Amino acid sequence: MGEPIGGPVAERIAHGAFILIDKPRGPSSHQVTAWARDLLGVERAGHAGTLDPNVSGVLWIGLGPALKLLPLTLQFTKRYIADMTLHGEATDAAVRVALTEFKGPVFQTPPVRSAVKRERRIRTIHRLDLVERSGTRLLLDVVGDSGTYIRTLAVDLGDALGVGGHLEELRRTGTGPFSESDLVTLAQLSDGVTRARAGDPASLLAILRPMEEVWQEFPQVVLRDSAAAAIAHGADLASGGIDRVTRAFTAGQRVVLVSRSGLLIALGRALVDSSETGKHRHGWVVDAERVVADAADYPASWRKPPSTAPSGDAPPAPG
């Protein structure tokens, strides 16, 4: 592992940063993440949205406090270009009908070689378009929920057409608001690191994206100062602690809890719709699932100060 890089690079990572790597075919997502970690000389790095070794494309790698944003990145839809082969002939009309039928919620079972437990689950296919066709080869543009198995989708499409099919090649071209135009290769990361160590951090800073680019994609609940401190120390959010919300949300949706100064305090899940928060005088309205802020930066002002009486002395008796 290389030595840590100081100056503005160290500051960016300390505040939380992420990299959008163009993962090549061959290595695992874990290997690519480890290479990025070692190039930067940091102790920890983590990735979201695992890609199989033979799949290329967008791999989100988090550094520093950005590691706590993994639950948010898993909310983003994913976009793929998939190359599949049918095991028999099917008309263009039949292919178009099958693609239409697979748009929307679908049941999927993870492939045998998947890293997760093989149990049936529902995922939503938001887009499933035929880009081009050559005989039994289909090139598909797919947008699906995080956790959608494109290999399973290819097999299911082949079965629906009555001829069978399998995935030949897959590339992830987008995740949430980020696309191929945002990607950097491992070689570009290595070059940026070399320049930063030589005293020119500009290119590396452009690669290390601030974590605000992730959490600002979600509804923000702006907190009153006392509520920000309480949540930084592990509390959930009651309606009285809300200053305002930036956009509407529904019960069960992911939200971010931020201070009036715009600092991220915690990630949460709404327990009620945003329109109902002001009607709940008692109880919690947001479950603060993961605190991001350092509690030391938010004094627990609601706690009573310690007694100033000398140890062992009893307070004076009344009267």
N, C-alpha and C positions, 0 to 999 in steps of 0.2 A: 504494500500500500504506500502511495506517495505521501509526502509531508502535506499537512494542511496548508491551504493558501490563505494568507492574511489580507488585511485591508478591506476594500469594499466587497470583495468576494465573500470573505468570512462574515461580514455584516449581513449580506443578503441571505446566506444560508442560515445564520442565527435567527433571522426573522421569518424563515420559512420560504423555501423555493422549490420549484419543480422543473423537470426537464421533459420534453416530448421527444423521445428517441425514435428514430426510424429503425426498428428492430429488423435485422437481416434474418433470412432463413438459415437454420442450422442450430444456433445456440438457443438455450431455454431463456425464458424471461428472467429467471433467477440469475443466470450467468451474466446476461447483459446488465442487469442492475448491479451486480457485484463489480463488474468492470467499471461502470460509471462511478461507483463508490470509491474504488481504489484510485482511479484517475484523479478524483477530487481530493483524496486524502481525508475523507470523513469516516466516522465510525459506523454510521448507520444510513441506509437508504432502503426504500421500499417501493414496490410497484403495485399498480392497480390494473385489473383486467388482464389476467394471464393469457399470453399467446403461446400456442403449441410451438415446439422447435421449428417445424416446417412452415410456420405462418409468419408473414412479415407485416410491418406497418407500425401504427401508433402504439407506443408503450409509454404510459405515464409513470415517471419516477419521482418520488417525493424525497425531500431532504429537510432535516431539522424539524421544526414545528409543522411543516406541511405534511408530515407523515400522519398527523391526526386528521387530515382531510380525506383519508381513504374512503370513509363511508359516503362522503359527498360524491367523489368521482365515480363510485359504483352506481350512482343514480343516473348518470348520463347514458343516453342511448349510444349505440355503437354502429358505425357504417362500414360495410365491407364490399369488396369486389370479389365475387366467388366464381371460379371456373369449375363447372361440373360436367360429368359425362353420363348420358343416359345409356342404359344397357340394351336398348332396342329403339325402334323407330316410333316417333310420335309426331302428329301433325302440329303445325304452328297454332292452329285453333285450340287444340287440346292443351298445349303448353300454356297459352294465354289464360285459359280457364283455370288450370291448376294453380298458376301464380296468383290469380285473383282469390282463389279459395284459401290460400295460406296467408293472406293479409289479415291482420287482426290477432286476437288471442289464439295461441296454439298450445297444445300439450306437448312437452318434450321430456325425454329421458336422456340424461347425459351419456355420451359414448362410453364404452367399456374402459378405455384408457384415460378417462377424465380424472382430474385430481379431486373431484368432489364426490359426495355420496350419490349413488345412482338411484334417485327417486323421482317420480313423475312430478313435473312442475309446469306452471303456465307462464309463457312469455308472449309479449306482443310484438308482432312484425308490423312495423309502421310503413315500410316500403319494400316492395319486391318486384323489381322491374327487369325485363330482359334487355340487356345492352346490345348483344348481338348473338347470332347463332351460326354454327358451322356443322351441319349434319347432326350428330348426337351430342355435340359440345355446346353448352349453354354458358354464356357469360352474364352473371346476375349482379345487380346493384341492390344491396340489402341494408336496411336500417332496422335494428331491433333493440329491444330492451337489453340492458346489461345482463349477461348470463345466458344470452341466446346461443345455442349451439348450431353453427352453420353447417357443420358436418352432418348433424342429425337432420337438419332441414333438407339437405341435398338428398339424403336417403329417403326421407318421407315424400319428397316431391316425386322421386322416381317410382316409389310404390303407388302414389296416387295416380300416376300415368299408366300404371300397370306394366311397366317395363323394367323397373329398378333403376338405380343410379347411385353415383358416389361423387364425392368432392375430389377434384384434382389438385386445386391450388387455391389459396386464400390470402387476401391482403386486407388488413384493417386500414381504412382510409380516413376515419374520423371517430372522435369520441366527444360527445357533447358539442360545444362550440368550436372545438379544435379540429383542424384538418391537416392534410398532407403538407400544405404550405407552411405549417408551423414546425415541421419536423427538422431535427438535426441528426446526422449520422454519428456513430462513435468516433469516426476519424475527425469530424468537425469539433466534437467535444474535446478530443485529445489536442487538437491544434489550439483551441481556446485556452486550455489549461497551460500549454507550453508558453503561449503569449502572456498569460497572466503571471506566470512565474518569472517571466522576463521583464515584468513591470508594466504590461499593457493589458489591463483586465477588460477592456471594452467588449470584445467579442464574447468572452465568457459570461459577462453580465447580461448580454443579450440572450444567451442560451438559458441562463438561470432565471426563470420567470417567477415573479412574485406570487405568493399563494393567494393574494386577493383576486387574481384572475379566475380562480376556481370558486371561492365562496361567494363572490359577488354575483354569480349566476343564480343564486337562490334567494327566496324572500328573506329580508332582513328585519328582525325585530330589534328596534333601537331601545335600549334600556335606560331607565333612570339610574343615577349614580349609585344609590344604595342597593338597587337590584343587581347592578353589574358586580359590585363587591360580593354580594351574597352568592351569586352564581359562580363567581371565581373560586369560592370556598366550597362549592359542591351542592348548592341549593337548586331546586327547580324554580320555575317562574310562575308567579301569580299575576293576575291582570293589573294589579296596582303598580307593578314594576315596569310597565310598558310606557315608553314615551311616545312611540309611533311605530308603524310598520311601513315598509317601503312598497310592498305590493301584496295583494290578497293571497291567502293560502287556505287550504282545507285541512280538516282533521286527518292526522296520519302523515302529513307531508313533512319533508325535511325543511328546516329553517335554520338560519344562523342568528345568534344573539350577539349584538355588537354594542359598544359603548357609544355615548353621544359624540365622542371624538373620532368614531369610526374604527375603533380597534376591535378585533374579533375576540369575544369572550368564550363562547362555547358553541357547539353544534347541538341542535335539539330536534325534537319531533313534536309537532303541534298536536295537542290533545283536543282542541276545538277549532272550528273555522275562525278565520281572522275577524269576521263580522260578529262573532259571538264573544270575543275576548272581554269586551267592556261589560257584558251582562253577567259575568262570573265574578261575583264579589268575594266568593270563598273558593278555595281549592286551586289547583294548578292548571295553567292553560298551555304550558310548554314543558315537556320533559327534557331537561338539559342532559343529554346522553354522554357528551364528551367535552370536558373543559379544555380549552386551548390556552387561555391566559395563565400567567404565573400568579398564583394567589398572593405571593409576596408583594406584588405591585398594587394590590387592592386591600388596604387595611380593613379589618373587620370592625367597622365603626359601630355596629349594632351591639357589640358585646360590652358588658360593664367593665370599667377599669378595675385592675386588681386593688385589693384593700391595702391602705398605707399603714395600717396598724402594725406595730412590731410583732414578730412571731411569738405566740404564746400569750399575748395580752388580750384580755377579753374586753369588748366594748363596754363603756360605762353603763350602769344600770339606770333605767328611766327614773325620774323624780329625784 
